[in-house]
């Protein structure tokens, strides 16, 4: 295991700056996920940690040692790529053993490590097959096994599941999480899929345009997003947002005028009467039943029935409701909604989350 620290990391390609002063720590044994939209700098940051990209300024530290000038091969890291990168003419055993052979590892040690990795990844029966005889999931296991046998200080995963179909991605997510628990190894995982981030991470680093928007545990980001971007990116379906104006304030919170919705109360502070803000509420927090307080009505535009869940989209106001079970609502119906006061998030004009008052 190892401790990784990034200290004011920047990356420039000529005059273009793509990573802007990033700093955070990855503790021993943590599973940390970099998540964000395409082009936000996730893979570039991972490649700088690995040593495949140089650092323009700042420091990459592993266990207190600055690694900026240390070649990738000497950093003690192992990377699993999206494309598997297996040698097609080699067997599974040969693919997994190849890196150790290049390091002049004794043959008995190679055999021990390969056998142990194959057992963990359920590849015992496939060691003499070549990659073309394997499924996509099996190939990815081989790529992971090749990393495991090196016994690295840190595992790096660059969108390793993006080439797999949806069902296999779910299975592999579970397998990778179980593998991390068994190995206890420090791991960094890059994905654009926030569901992968939420289900696998001990800690999530949310990136946008080469900057860190928020770092924290998955549920901390879900329950207390630092800004509107994180609130909209974390959670599926995404949070509903509405423009609003602050009408009144008191010790318990604020009163908001939300066009198309009505007057709502929220547990928020740090603003002023007349301020333009944004209101956010997650689809699963909206109830399809009025209580007389923080209620709204709207016309149903569409309904998606998934058996255990229903997604109801309203046209006015424009929002999505995630309801448990099945619903009798149909397009054209009028729905009465309850927006619970504690579930409402308020963001200022700079899209920063306003502090919440006590419930």
C-alpha positions in Angstrom: 0.0 0.0 0.0 1.1 3.6 -0.5 0.1 7.2 0.2 -0.2 9.5 -2.8 -0.2 13.3 -2.6 -0.7 15.7 -5.4 0.6 19.2 -4.6 -0.6 22.1 -6.9 -0.3 20.0 -10.0 -0.5 21.8 -13.4 -0.3 20.5 -16.9 0.3 22.7 -20.0 0.5 21.6 -23.7 2.3 24.6 -25.1 0.3 27.7 -24.3 -2.8 25.6 -23.4 -3.3 24.8 -19.7 -5.4 21.7 -19.1 -4.8 20.9 -15.4 -5.1 23.9 -13.0 -3.4 23.6 -9.6 -4.9 20.3 -8.4 -4.1 19.2 -4.8 -5.5 16.3 -2.8 -4.3 13.1 -1.0 -5.0 9.4 -1.5 -4.6 7.5 1.7 -3.1 4.1 2.1 -5.6 1.4 0.9 -8.2 3.9 -0.4 -10.2 3.3 -3.5 -10.4 6.8 -5.1 -12.4 7.5 -8.2 -11.8 10.5 -10.6 -15.1 11.3 -12.2 -16.2 14.1 -14.5 -17.4 14.7 -18.1 -15.3 13.9 -21.1 -12.4 16.2 -21.6 -12.2 17.3 -17.9 -8.7 16.0 -17.4 -9.2 12.7 -15.6 -7.0 10.5 -17.8 -4.3 13.3 -18.1 -4.1 13.5 -14.3 -3.8 9.7 -14.1 -1.1 9.6 -16.7 0.9 12.2 -14.7 0.6 10.1 -11.6 1.8 7.1 -13.6 4.7 9.0 -15.2 3.4 8.7 -18.8 2.9 12.5 -18.9 5.3 15.0 -17.4 4.2 17.5 -14.7 4.4 21.2 -15.8 4.5 22.4 -12.2 3.7 21.0 -8.8 4.7 17.7 -7.2 3.5 14.1 -7.4 4.5 12.4 -4.1 4.3 8.7 -3.2 5.0 7.9 0.5 6.6 11.4 0.8 9.0 11.0 -2.2 8.7 13.4 -5.1 8.3 11.3 -8.2 8.3 14.0 -10.9 11.6 12.9 -12.4 11.2 9.1 -11.7 10.5 7.1 -14.8 7.1 5.3 -15.0 8.8 1.9 -14.8 10.4 2.7 -11.5 7.4 4.2 -9.7 6.0 0.9 -8.6 2.6 1.4 -10.1 0.5 -0.8 -12.3 -2.0 0.5 -14.9 -5.1 -1.2 -16.4 -6.2 0.4 -19.7 -9.5 0.7 -21.4 -8.3 -1.3 -24.4 -6.9 -4.3 -22.3 -3.6 -4.0 -24.3 -3.0 -7.8 -24.3 -0.5 -9.5 -26.6 -2.7 -11.5 -29.0 0.0 -14.1 -29.8 0.6 -15.0 -26.1 -1.5 -17.2 -23.8 -3.2 -15.8 -20.7 -0.3 -17.2 -18.6 2.3 -15.5 -20.8 0.5 -12.2 -20.8 0.4 -12.2 -17.0 4.0 -13.4 -16.6 5.6 -11.2 -19.3 6.3 -8.1 -17.1 7.8 -10.2 -14.4 10.0 -12.0 -16.9 11.3 -8.7 -18.1 12.2 -7.9 -14.5 14.2 -11.1 -14.2 11.9 -12.5 -11.5 12.7 -16.1 -10.6 10.5 -18.6 -12.3 9.1 -20.2 -9.2 8.0 -16.7 -8.0 6.4 -15.9 -11.4 4.4 -19.2 -11.2 3.3 -18.4 -7.7 2.1 -14.9 -8.5 0.3 -15.9 -11.7 -1.4 -18.8 -10.0 -2.5 -16.6 -7.1 -3.9 -13.9 -9.4 -5.6 -16.5 -11.7 -7.3 -18.0 -8.6 -8.5 -14.6 -7.4 -9.8 -13.7 -10.9 -11.3 -17.1 -11.7 -8.9 -17.5 -14.6 -7.4 -20.9 -13.6 -9.1 -22.7 -16.5 -8.0 -20.2 -19.1 -4.3 -19.9 -18.5 -3.4 -21.7 -21.8 -5.9 -19.8 -24.0 -5.1 -16.8 -26.1 -7.0 -13.5 -25.8 -9.0 -14.2 -29.0 -10.6 -17.2 -27.3 -11.8 -15.1 -24.3 -14.9 -12.9 -23.7 -14.5 -9.2 -23.1 -14.9 -9.7 -19.4 -12.3 -12.4 -19.3 -9.9 -10.2 -21.2 -10.3 -7.5 -18.7 -9.6 -9.9 -15.9 -6.4 -10.9 -17.6 -5.4 -7.2 -17.9 -6.2 -6.8 -14.1 -4.2 -10.0 -13.4 -1.2 -8.7 -15.2 -1.3 -5.7 -12.9 -1.8 -7.8 -9.7 1.2 -10.0 -10.3 3.5 -7.0 -10.2 2.4 -6.4 -6.6 2.4 -2.6 -7.2 2.3 0.2 -4.6 -0.8 1.7 -6.3 -3.2 0.3 -8.9 -4.4 2.7 -11.7 -7.5 2.0 -13.7 -8.3 4.1 -16.8 -12.0 3.5 -17.7 -11.4 -0.3 -17.7 -15.1 -1.2 -18.1 -16.2 1.2 -20.8 -15.8 -1.4 -23.6 -18.1 -3.9 -21.8 -21.9 -4.2 -22.2 -24.2 -2.9 -19.4 -24.8 -6.2 -17.6 -21.1 -7.2 -17.7 -20.1 -3.7 -16.4 -22.3 -4.3 -13.3 -20.7 -7.7 -12.7 -17.2 -6.4 -13.1 -17.9 -3.4 -10.8 -18.8 -5.9 -8.1 -15.7 -8.0 -8.8 -13.3 -5.1 -8.8 -14.8 -3.9 -5.4 -14.4 -7.4 -4.0 -10.8 -7.6 -5.3 -9.9 -4.3 -3.7 -11.3 -5.5 -0.3 -9.1 -8.6 -0.6 -5.9 -6.9 -1.6 -6.4 -3.7 0.5 -4.3 -1.9 -2.2 -4.3 1.8 -2.8 -6.3 2.2 -6.1 -7.2 5.1 -8.4 -10.0 4.6 -10.9 -11.0 6.9 -13.7 -14.5 6.9 -15.1 -17.1 9.3 -16.7 -19.9 7.1 -15.2 -21.0 8.5 -11.9 -22.8 5.3 -11.1 -19.4 3.5 -11.1 -18.1 6.3 -8.9 -20.9 6.1 -6.4 -20.9 2.3 -6.1 -17.1 1.7 -6.0 -15.3 4.6 -4.3 -14.2 5.3 -0.8 -13.6 8.8 -2.0 -14.6 10.7 -5.2 -12.7 13.5 -6.9 -15.1 15.4 -9.1 -13.3 17.2 -12.0 -14.5 19.9 -14.4 -12.3 21.6 -17.0 -9.0 20.6 -15.3 -10.1 21.7 -11.8 -11.3 19.9 -8.7 -14.9 20.8 -7.9 -15.3 18.6 -4.8 -13.6 15.8 -3.0 -15.4 13.5 -0.5 -17.1 10.3 0.2 -19.9 9.3 -2.3 -22.8 10.0 0.0 -21.2 13.2 1.3 -21.2 14.5 -2.3 -24.7 13.2 -2.9 -26.2 14.8 0.3 -24.1 18.0 0.4 -22.9 19.0 -3.0 -20.5 22.0 -3.0 -22.0 23.6 -6.1 -24.6 23.2 -8.8 -22.3 21.3 -11.1 -21.6 18.5 -8.5 -25.3 18.4 -7.6 -26.2 17.8 -11.2 -23.4 15.4 -12.0 -23.7 13.1 -9.0 -27.0 11.2 -8.9 -29.1 9.5 -11.6 -31.5 10.8 -12.8 -29.9 14.2 -12.3 -31.2 16.8 -9.9 -34.0 19.0 -11.0 -33.2 22.7 -11.1 -35.3 25.9 -11.2 -34.6 29.6 -11.1 -35.9 31.4 -8.1 -35.9 34.6 -6.2 -35.5 35.0 -2.4 -38.8 36.5 -1.0 -38.1 36.4 2.7 -35.6 35.1 5.3 -35.9 34.1 9.0 -33.9 32.0 11.5 -35.5 28.8 10.1 -34.6 29.4 6.5 -35.8 31.2 3.4 -39.0 31.6 1.3 -38.6 31.4 -2.4 -40.6 32.4 -5.4 -40.1 29.7 -8.0 -41.8 30.5 -11.4 -44.0 27.7 -12.6 -43.8 25.9 -9.2 -45.0 28.4 -6.6 -43.8 29.5 -3.2 -41.3 27.1 -1.5 -39.6 27.1 1.8 -35.9 25.9 2.1 -33.4 25.3 4.9 -30.8 27.8 3.7 -29.0 30.9 4.8 -26.2 33.1 3.5 -28.3 35.1 1.0 -30.5 38.2 1.0 -34.0 39.1 0.0 -34.3 39.8 -3.7 -31.3 37.6 -4.6 -31.6 35.4 -7.7 -30.8 31.8 -6.9 -31.3 28.3 -8.2 -33.4 25.6 -6.4 -32.5 21.9 -6.7 -34.3 18.8 -5.7 -33.5 15.2 -6.6 -36.2 13.2 -8.5 -36.4 10.5 -5.8 -37.1 13.1 -3.0 -40.3 14.4 -4.7 -43.5 12.7 -3.4 -46.6 12.2 -5.6 -49.0 13.4 -2.9 -49.7 16.8 -1.6 -49.4 17.8 2.1 -50.5 21.5 1.8 -47.0 22.7 2.4 -44.3 23.1 -0.3 -46.6 21.5 -2.9 -46.9 22.0 -6.6 -49.0 20.7 -9.5 -48.0 19.9 -13.0 -49.1 18.3 -16.2 -47.6 14.8 -16.9 -45.7 14.7 -20.2 -44.4 11.1 -20.1 -44.2 8.1 -17.9 -41.5 5.3 -17.9 -42.6 2.2 -16.0 -39.6 0.0 -15.0 -41.5 -2.3 -12.7 -39.8 -1.5 -9.4 -39.5 2.2 -10.3 -41.4 4.8 -12.3 -40.1 7.9 -13.9 -42.6 10.7 -14.4 -41.7 13.7 -16.4 -43.8 16.8 -16.0 -44.0 19.5 -18.7 -45.0 22.4 -16.4 -42.9 22.7 -14.3 -40.2 20.9 -16.2 -39.0 18.2 -13.8 -38.6 14.4 -13.3 -40.0 12.4 -10.4 -38.7 9.0 -9.5 -41.4 7.1 -7.7 -41.2 3.6 -6.1 -43.2 0.8 -7.7 -45.7 1.4 -10.4 -48.0 4.4 -11.1 -51.4 4.9 -12.6 -50.4 8.4 -14.0 -50.6 8.8 -17.7 -49.5 11.6 -20.1 -52.0 14.5 -19.8 -52.9 13.8 -16.2 -52.4 16.5 -13.5 -50.0 15.4 -10.7 -49.8 16.9 -7.3 -46.3 17.0 -5.9 -44.7 17.5 -2.5 -41.2 19.0 -2.3 -39.9 18.2 1.2 -38.2 21.3 2.8 -35.1 19.4 4.0 -34.6 17.9 0.5 -34.3 21.3 -1.2 -30.8 22.6 -2.2 -30.3 26.3 -3.0 -27.4 27.7 -5.1 -26.3 31.3 -5.4 -25.7 33.3 -8.6 -22.1 31.8 -8.7 -23.6 28.3 -8.4 -22.2 27.7 -4.9 -24.4 25.8 -2.5 -25.9 27.9 0.3 -25.3 26.7 3.8 -28.3 24.8 5.3 -30.0 25.8 8.6 -31.0 23.2 11.1 -34.2 21.4 10.3 
